[in-house]
Amino acid sequence: MVLGEVTGERIVDDGDRRDPRDRLCAALPPSAWMISLMYSVLRMPIRSSRERRPNAIMRPRRATIAACLLLLAVILMLVSTERAATEATDDSVTLRIDNVGTEPLRCTILFAHWVSLDAGVIGVGASRSLAMMRRVSDGSLYVARSDGRPMMIENVVCGTVDAWAVTLGQIPLLAVRTSGERALSTPCKVDERVICAQPSVQ
């Protein structure tokens, strides 16, 4: 019999010429030699990390930060390029509002997030053209801001100058969104409220 070097247990010499440690590992349950293997793998990084100098630890961190910043810059550049390419394929659309009634009209563009833009007063028999962009993908309408970001148009409303809130009416924008035409016009007039016809080709 041979005394095991690890546990002190006796191992029968049955003619197996393997190293006693190998035979002992074969006799241990899997959980025991898995723990031993994990210890062998982990203790080397722990030892080596203790032997590192402070500067050696900081250099990889700085390299990681630099790599992250570079990746962020690349992502922002790709997003900006994709946005520019998308806007380049969108259609420019002009909607002309014709006042065919007997009173001056004041029209306002309503954007998302409760933002509005006054389109000015349209006198009797006069017209006002609104320039906008139309996305090819879904027909949504927008006006580009100074920084290039789109301001999405939700509606265009008109009312009389003297009683704007009482006579307020909407311009139907379905044809502007879906027709594919780039120049459309809508006649508007007052009948208790401002009524505008579905925009059609000019």
VEXDOLUM-704720 format. One record per residue (C-alpha): residue number from 1; residue in three letters; x, y, z. Coordinates in nm, 3 decimals, always signed. Layout:
BEGIN
<pt NUM; ala; <X; Y; Z>>
...
This chain:
BEGIN
<pt 1; met; <+0.000; +0.000; +0.000>>
<pt 2; val; <+0.103; +0.359; -0.068>>
<pt 3; leu; <+0.017; +0.662; +0.152>>
<pt 4; gly; <-0.168; +0.929; -0.048>>
<pt 5; glu; <+0.017; +1.262; -0.056>>
<pt 6; val; <-0.298; +1.474; -0.050>>
<pt 7; thr; <-0.535; +1.310; +0.199>>
<pt 8; gly; <-0.312; +1.065; +0.383>>
<pt 9; glu; <-0.541; +0.779; +0.288>>
<pt 10; arg; <-0.403; +0.444; +0.184>>
<pt 11; ile; <-0.419; +0.356; -0.181>>
<pt 12; val; <-0.394; -0.007; -0.287>>
<pt 13; asp; <-0.112; -0.077; -0.531>>
<pt 14; asp; <-0.303; -0.271; -0.791>>
<pt 15; gly; <-0.041; -0.243; -1.062>>
<pt 16; asp; <-0.159; +0.096; -1.183>>
<pt 17; arg; <+0.160; +0.293; -1.256>>
<pt 18; arg; <-0.009; +0.635; -1.277>>
<pt 19; asp; <+0.107; +0.909; -1.049>>
<pt 20; pro; <-0.051; +0.863; -0.704>>
<pt 21; arg; <-0.209; +1.208; -0.731>>
<pt 22; asp; <-0.377; +1.114; -1.059>>
<pt 23; arg; <-0.516; +0.798; -0.906>>
<pt 24; leu; <-0.633; +0.992; -0.601>>
<pt 25; cys; <-0.816; +1.248; -0.821>>
<pt 26; ala; <-0.985; +0.967; -1.007>>
<pt 27; ala; <-1.112; +0.833; -0.676>>
<pt 28; leu; <-1.246; +1.169; -0.554>>
<pt 29; pro; <-1.600; +1.281; -0.639>>
<pt 30; pro; <-1.635; +1.534; -0.927>>
<pt 31; ser; <-1.723; +1.817; -0.688>>
<pt 32; ala; <-1.393; +1.776; -0.505>>
<pt 33; trp; <-1.166; +1.796; -0.809>>
<pt 34; met; <-1.375; +2.075; -0.963>>
<pt 35; ile; <-1.309; +2.285; -0.651>>
<pt 36; ser; <-0.940; +2.198; -0.675>>
<pt 37; leu; <-0.933; +2.300; -1.043>>
<pt 38; met; <-1.107; +2.631; -0.972>>
<pt 39; tyr; <-0.857; +2.707; -0.697>>
<pt 40; ser; <-0.566; +2.634; -0.930>>
<pt 41; val; <-0.708; +2.866; -1.199>>
<pt 42; leu; <-0.800; +3.149; -0.964>>
<pt 43; arg; <-0.495; +3.165; -0.742>>
<pt 44; met; <-0.263; +3.264; -1.033>>
<pt 45; pro; <-0.451; +3.590; -1.122>>
<pt 46; ile; <-0.481; +3.672; -0.751>>
<pt 47; arg; <-0.109; +3.630; -0.701>>
<pt 48; ser; <-0.020; +3.821; -1.015>>
<pt 49; ser; <-0.255; +4.109; -0.927>>
<pt 50; arg; <-0.080; +4.149; -0.593>>
<pt 51; glu; <+0.254; +4.171; -0.767>>
<pt 52; arg; <+0.140; +4.448; -1.006>>
<pt 53; arg; <+0.263; +4.799; -0.958>>
<pt 54; pro; <+0.001; +5.080; -0.920>>
<pt 55; asn; <+0.093; +5.226; -1.261>>
<pt 56; ala; <+0.044; +4.888; -1.424>>
<pt 57; ile; <-0.311; +4.877; -1.290>>
<pt 58; met; <-0.402; +5.228; -1.408>>
<pt 59; arg; <-0.278; +5.189; -1.764>>
<pt 60; pro; <-0.541; +4.927; -1.867>>
<pt 61; arg; <-0.814; +5.141; -1.711>>
<pt 62; arg; <-0.707; +5.443; -1.913>>
<pt 63; ala; <-0.695; +5.232; -2.227>>
<pt 64; thr; <-1.046; +5.102; -2.156>>
<pt 65; ile; <-1.183; +5.454; -2.106>>
<pt 66; ala; <-1.020; +5.569; -2.430>>
<pt 67; ala; <-1.168; +5.272; -2.617>>
<pt 68; cys; <-1.517; +5.345; -2.477>>
<pt 69; leu; <-1.495; +5.710; -2.579>>
<pt 70; leu; <-1.385; +5.611; -2.928>>
<pt 71; leu; <-1.675; +5.365; -2.957>>
<pt 72; leu; <-1.922; +5.634; -2.842>>
<pt 73; ala; <-1.788; +5.877; -3.102>>
<pt 74; val; <-1.828; +5.616; -3.376>>
<pt 75; ile; <-2.187; +5.541; -3.269>>
<pt 76; leu; <-2.280; +5.911; -3.269>>
<pt 77; met; <-2.126; +5.956; -3.612>>
<pt 78; leu; <-2.321; +5.659; -3.751>>
<pt 79; val; <-2.649; +5.789; -3.604>>
<pt 80; ser; <-2.587; +6.135; -3.750>>
<pt 81; thr; <-2.502; +5.988; -4.090>>
<pt 82; glu; <-2.815; +5.770; -4.089>>
<pt 83; arg; <-3.035; +6.068; -3.996>>
<pt 84; ala; <-2.885; +6.280; -4.273>>
<pt 85; ala; <-2.934; +6.000; -4.526>>
<pt 86; thr; <-3.296; +5.954; -4.417>>
<pt 87; glu; <-3.376; +6.325; -4.443>>
<pt 88; ala; <-3.211; +6.339; -4.786>>
<pt 89; thr; <-3.469; +6.089; -4.916>>
<pt 90; asp; <-3.771; +6.270; -4.764>>
<pt 91; asp; <-4.000; +6.482; -4.982>>
<pt 92; ser; <-4.033; +6.859; -4.956>>
<pt 93; val; <-4.402; +6.957; -4.957>>
<pt 94; thr; <-4.577; +7.292; -4.993>>
<pt 95; leu; <-4.929; +7.343; -4.858>>
<pt 96; arg; <-5.102; +7.660; -4.977>>
<pt 97; ile; <-5.391; +7.797; -4.770>>
<pt 98; asp; <-5.638; +8.001; -4.975>>
<pt 99; asn; <-5.876; +8.232; -4.790>>
<pt 100; val; <-6.193; +8.218; -5.000>>
<pt 101; gly; <-6.417; +8.358; -4.726>>
<pt 102; thr; <-6.517; +8.708; -4.620>>
<pt 103; glu; <-6.299; +8.751; -4.309>>
<pt 104; pro; <-5.921; +8.745; -4.250>>
<pt 105; leu; <-5.785; +8.420; -4.107>>
<pt 106; arg; <-5.499; +8.358; -3.868>>
<pt 107; cys; <-5.340; +8.011; -3.897>>
<pt 108; thr; <-5.109; +7.826; -3.661>>
<pt 109; ile; <-4.895; +7.513; -3.700>>
<pt 110; leu; <-4.919; +7.278; -3.403>>
<pt 111; phe; <-4.617; +7.059; -3.331>>
<pt 112; ala; <-4.566; +6.778; -3.083>>
<pt 113; his; <-4.511; +6.860; -2.714>>
<pt 114; trp; <-4.744; +7.162; -2.726>>
<pt 115; val; <-4.516; +7.370; -2.948>>
<pt 116; ser; <-4.683; +7.607; -3.196>>
<pt 117; leu; <-4.575; +7.840; -3.475>>
<pt 118; asp; <-4.786; +8.132; -3.593>>
<pt 119; ala; <-4.826; +8.126; -3.972>>
<pt 120; gly; <-4.958; +8.482; -3.977>>
<pt 121; val; <-5.277; +8.646; -4.097>>
<pt 122; ile; <-5.423; +8.559; -4.437>>
<pt 123; gly; <-5.635; +8.837; -4.577>>
<pt 124; val; <-5.956; +8.789; -4.777>>
<pt 125; gly; <-5.870; +8.655; -5.120>>
<pt 126; ala; <-5.504; +8.603; -5.018>>
<pt 127; ser; <-5.300; +8.287; -4.977>>
<pt 128; arg; <-5.020; +8.163; -4.750>>
<pt 129; ser; <-4.784; +7.874; -4.836>>
<pt 130; leu; <-4.640; +7.647; -4.568>>
<pt 131; ala; <-4.320; +7.457; -4.649>>
<pt 132; met; <-4.263; +7.124; -4.474>>
<pt 133; met; <-4.099; +6.783; -4.515>>
<pt 134; arg; <-4.275; +6.449; -4.558>>
<pt 135; arg; <-4.114; +6.121; -4.458>>
<pt 136; val; <-4.124; +5.863; -4.730>>
<pt 137; ser; <-4.147; +5.579; -4.479>>
<pt 138; asp; <-4.471; +5.676; -4.301>>
<pt 139; gly; <-4.591; +6.010; -4.444>>
<pt 140; ser; <-4.535; +6.204; -4.124>>
<pt 141; leu; <-4.482; +6.577; -4.167>>
<pt 142; tyr; <-4.215; +6.785; -4.001>>
<pt 143; val; <-4.012; +7.104; -4.014>>
<pt 144; ala; <-3.637; +7.082; -3.958>>
<pt 145; arg; <-3.497; +7.282; -3.668>>
<pt 146; ser; <-3.177; +7.483; -3.689>>
<pt 147; asp; <-2.983; +7.189; -3.545>>
<pt 148; gly; <-3.131; +6.948; -3.800>>
<pt 149; arg; <-3.371; +6.769; -3.565>>
<pt 150; pro; <-3.730; +6.734; -3.694>>
<pt 151; met; <-4.024; +6.914; -3.534>>
<pt 152; met; <-4.317; +6.682; -3.602>>
<pt 153; ile; <-4.636; +6.852; -3.725>>
<pt 154; glu; <-4.955; +6.732; -3.562>>
<pt 155; asn; <-5.204; +6.978; -3.709>>
<pt 156; val; <-5.262; +7.312; -3.879>>
<pt 157; val; <-5.552; +7.521; -3.746>>
<pt 158; cys; <-5.709; +7.849; -3.856>>
<pt 159; gly; <-5.956; +8.092; -3.702>>
<pt 160; thr; <-6.079; +8.445; -3.759>>
<pt 161; val; <-5.867; +8.730; -3.631>>
<pt 162; asp; <-6.141; +8.872; -3.407>>
<pt 163; ala; <-6.271; +8.543; -3.258>>
<pt 164; trp; <-5.990; +8.295; -3.311>>
<pt 165; ala; <-6.067; +8.047; -3.033>>
<pt 166; val; <-6.440; +8.040; -3.108>>
<pt 167; thr; <-6.408; +7.993; -3.485>>
<pt 168; leu; <-6.108; +7.760; -3.479>>
<pt 169; gly; <-6.105; +7.487; -3.745>>
<pt 170; gln; <-5.856; +7.224; -3.858>>
<pt 171; ile; <-5.701; +7.175; -4.198>>
<pt 172; pro; <-5.726; +6.807; -4.294>>
<pt 173; leu; <-5.373; +6.679; -4.360>>
<pt 174; leu; <-5.448; +6.324; -4.473>>
<pt 175; ala; <-5.396; +6.404; -4.841>>
<pt 176; val; <-5.072; +6.586; -4.763>>
<pt 177; arg; <-4.942; +6.278; -4.580>>
<pt 178; thr; <-5.057; +6.009; -4.824>>
<pt 179; ser; <-5.103; +6.151; -5.174>>
<pt 180; gly; <-4.736; +6.167; -5.268>>
<pt 181; glu; <-4.792; +6.510; -5.423>>
<pt 182; arg; <-4.546; +6.786; -5.337>>
<pt 183; ala; <-4.764; +7.093; -5.399>>
<pt 184; leu; <-5.117; +7.103; -5.260>>
<pt 185; ser; <-5.370; +7.374; -5.173>>
<pt 186; thr; <-5.676; +7.399; -4.952>>
<pt 187; pro; <-5.955; +7.661; -4.968>>
<pt 188; cys; <-6.074; +7.788; -4.630>>
<pt 189; lys; <-6.371; +8.004; -4.529>>
<pt 190; val; <-6.573; +8.093; -4.219>>
<pt 191; asp; <-6.914; +7.935; -4.151>>
<pt 192; glu; <-6.954; +7.971; -3.773>>
<pt 193; arg; <-6.618; +7.793; -3.769>>
<pt 194; val; <-6.338; +7.791; -4.024>>
<pt 195; ile; <-6.389; +7.507; -4.270>>
<pt 196; cys; <-6.105; +7.392; -4.497>>
<pt 197; ala; <-6.145; +7.140; -4.777>>
<pt 198; gln; <-5.923; +6.837; -4.819>>
<pt 199; pro; <-5.599; +6.963; -4.983>>
<pt 200; ser; <-5.566; +6.882; -5.353>>
<pt 201; val; <-5.308; +6.930; -5.624>>
<pt 202; gln; <-5.254; +7.294; -5.711>>
